Amino acid sequence: MVDDLRKYLNHLLEKVNGLFSIIITDRDGVPLVRAVTERAPELALRPNFISTFGMATDQASKLGLGRNKTIISMYSSYQVIQMNKLPLVITFIGSDNCNTGHILSLESQIEPCLKELAAVVADAP
Amino acid sequence: MQSDEEDTLLHSCFDSLKNAVMGCCYSICHKETDPQENIINERTHLLEVSEQTQETPAPAAAAAPPRKPDEQSALNRILHETATNVIDVGALGPYALEPGAYSERVRAYTARVAAAPAPAPPPPPRLLKDVPLARGTPCH
């Protein structure tokens, strides 16, 4: 399953210009599947970077606008898009000039694969 | 002679005074547990008085009925919900998994993901797709 999924994520990486990595983790930043190019910044792949999204999405959901689904962070050289699929988190890392809308449209293509991964995380002790 | 009379008068006065005082003390110090309680005498109450009214009234706080358990649980629930809804980013602090726990979880996920059935890859999205025909639209 992992190899197929990784292949599929690599295929999606190639489709979007300027996208460096797609990582599917649990809410603590522990990776389940990842497709990463060498241009991805190493700091953004660390679990303590990814796990901050879990807390941020919880707090953002309290603002009275409903449940927070996605957080987009724009940096000087990179953009990080994280999606709330709890118990899973999808993290996209791309260049600052990458098409953000194109990255967001990948959600519908990744979503069918998440059911089995969510079961893996839910069953874990 | 006169002095003897005076003495006896004085003694009788003291006796009556003593009796009166002792009676007073008796009425004050008298307790319910007295074995002579049930004996009807001049001090017996004509009307029966309930025990609650005889006791000194308790303070208002102590007399208030204890809170019902469901009310207490409702208060706890409200408190918990309020604490959950508070946005306090400063109190969150940095969060990092222990290295041992991290590697153990990575190992567990790797094993489980390898054993899980492979999901069917989703069909590629189409640029054009069929839409259902709206009602009342004439076909040409």
Chai-1 contact restraints between the chains, C-beta under 6 A:
chainA,res_idxA,chainB,res_idxB,connection_type,confidence,min_distance_angstrom,max_distance_angstrom,comment,restraint_id
A,M1,B,V113,contact,1.0,0.0,6.0,A-B,restraint_1
A,M1,B,A116,contact,1.0,0.0,6.0,A-B,restraint_2
A,M1,B,A118,contact,1.0,0.0,6.0,A-B,restraint_3
A,V2,B,V113,contact,1.0,0.0,6.0,A-B,restraint_4
A,V2,B,A114,contact,1.0,0.0,6.0,A-B,restraint_5
A,D4,B,A118,contact,1.0,0.0,6.0,A-B,restraint_6
A,Y8,B,P121,contact,1.0,0.0,6.0,A-B,restraint_7
A,D28,B,L97,contact,1.0,0.0,6.0,A-B,restraint_8
A,V30,B,R105,contact,1.0,0.0,6.0,A-B,restraint_9
A,V30,B,V106,contact,1.0,0.0,6.0,A-B,restraint_10
A,L32,B,Y109,contact,1.0,0.0,6.0,A-B,restraint_11
A,L32,B,V113,contact,1.0,0.0,6.0,A-B,restraint_12
A,N48,B,A96,contact,1.0,0.0,6.0,A-B,restraint_13
A,S51,B,Y95,contact,1.0,0.0,6.0,A-B,restraint_14
A,M55,B,L92,contact,1.0,0.0,6.0,A-B,restraint_15
A,Q59,B,I87,contact,1.0,0.0,6.0,A-B,restraint_16
A,Q59,B,V89,contact,1.0,0.0,6.0,A-B,restraint_17
A,K62,B,N85,contact,1.0,0.0,6.0,A-B,restraint_18
A,K62,B,I87,contact,1.0,0.0,6.0,A-B,restraint_19
A,Q109,B,P122,contact,1.0,0.0,6.0,A-B,restraint_20
A,P112,B,P122,contact,1.0,0.0,6.0,A-B,restraint_21
A,C113,B,P119,contact,1.0,0.0,6.0,A-B,restraint_22
A,E116,B,A116,contact,1.0,0.0,6.0,A-B,restraint_23
A,E116,B,P119,contact,1.0,0.0,6.0,A-B,restraint_24
A,V120,B,R112,contact,1.0,0.0,6.0,A-B,restraint_25
A,V120,B,V113,contact,1.0,0.0,6.0,A-B,restraint_26
A,V120,B,A116,contact,1.0,0.0,6.0,A-B,restraint_27
A,A124,B,A108,contact,1.0,0.0,6.0,A-B,restraint_28
